[in-house]
Amino acid sequence: MMSDDILSYLPAMRAFARSLCGNATDADDLVQETLVRAIENISSYTPGTNLRAWLFTIMRNRFYSNCIKQKRERTGDEDCASQQPTVSAQQEWQVRIRELEKALEELPVHYREAIVLVVVLEESYARAAEILECDIGTIKSRINRGRRMLRAAMGEEI
């Protein structure tokens, strides 16, 4: 049943959405929008093809459509005090994770998308190339460069 397949992809969809949006609230909204779009356009899905890649493509397109819309509708939430952390991390590993998240967020989007799909979500290079609509060699190059940029940002030797 297709609904069972979609439900099994929710954790990966949330992770990919988080990498795009940068926060859990917007990521959950993006996952929900993706699922609504998928249901609305289920007739355009070809049974037997990669459902996960189809969903990720919808999510990525939805994210960029939302970005365009947000540029026209500035809400001013960047300066909102509720967005600022009130307690800093106490454990070193939490600090390193935050540093990694920040470094990942600061990567150019095409490197970040490739890293998240292949390294975090364990998509194959071929699937990532399909989702990001580029050649497999481009994906490999983006992963390599993105990893080097992350190492440099984290203060590790290259």
N, C-alpha and C positions, 0 to 999 in steps of 0.2 A: 504494500500500500504506500502510495506516495507520501501521505502525511507522516507516516512513520519515518521515512527517509529524511524528510525535512526536519523533524524533531531531533534526529541524531546529529544534524549539522549545527544546531543552535550554539553549542559551546564554541565551535570554530567561528561561526558568524559573529558572535559577541566579541571574540578576540580580534578579529579583523576590523570590526566596527570600532573597537576601542583604539586600535592603531590609527584609524582614520580620524576619529573625532577628538581623541585626547582625554575624554572623560567618560565615566560610566553612564551618566544620565543621557547624554547625547547618543552614546553608542547603543543603549537600549532602545531609544527612539528610532535610530537608524535600522536596527534589526526588525523592529515592528513595521516600519515603513516598507522594508524589503519584503517581508512576508505578505503584507497587504498587496504590494505590486505583483508578487509572484502568483498570488491567488487570482488577482484580477486578470493576469496575462497567462494563465495556465495553458490556454489554447495555443500559445506560441512556443511552448516547451515541446521538444521532440522526445517522446519516450525512448529510452535506451541510450540517450546521450548523458553527459555528465551533469547531473542535477546540482551538485555542489558548485561547480564552476558557473553554471547558469545563475544560481543564487548570488554568488560573489560578484558576478558581473552586474546584476541588478543593483546590488548594494553599492558598488563603486560608482555606478552611474547616478544613483540616487544621491550619494554623498556630494558629488560634484554639482549636481543640479541644486542641491540645498546651499552649497557654497556660493553659487552665483546669486541665488535668491537673497542670502544673508548680506551680500555686499550692498544690495539695494536697500536692505532693511536693517540699518545699524541700531542695535538695541542698547548699547552702552554697558553691557554686562561685564566687559573686560575690567572695569574699575570697581566692580561690586565687591564690597568687603566680605561677603559670604563666600566668595570664591577663594579667599586666601586661607591657607592652613593656619590653625590656631596653635597646634602643638607640633613641634618638630620631632622627627624620628629619634628614638633613643638607641636602637640597636644599629650596629654598623651595617649589617646586611640590608636593613631597610633603606639606609642612606645610599648604598651602592645600587639598589634596585631603582630608587628614585633618580639617581644619576644616569642610569642606563635608560630609563624611560624618557628623561629629558633629552639625552643624546639622541635617542631614536626619534623623538618628536622634532628635533632640530635638523635631522637629515632631510635633504631634498625629497619631496614626496615620491618620486619614482624609485629612489633607493629604498625608502621606508616601506613602500608597498611590496617590493620584491622581497625584502628581508622578512617581513611579517608573513607573507604567504609561504615562502620556502623554509625559513628557519623556525619560525614560531608555530605555524600551522601545519608544517611538514607536507605542503603540497609539492608535487614533483615540479621540476623545471618546466616540463611540457605543459602541465596544468596552469602554472603561473603565467606562462607565456600566453596561453589561451585567455585567461582571465584579464590580463593586462593588455591584451591585443598587440603583442610585439613578438619578435623572434626569440627563440630559446637562447641564442648567443647573447642577446641583449640582456636577458634575465641573468645569465651567468656573470656577465660583466657587472651588472648592477649589484648583485650579491657580493661579489669580490670587492668592489669599490665601497659599498655600504659597510661591509665588515671592517675595512681599513679605516674608514671615517669614524666608526664607533670605537674602535680600539684607540685611535688618536684622541677622541673626545673623552675617553675614560682614563687617559693618561698611561696607557699600556704601550710598550714598545711595538713597533710595526715590523 
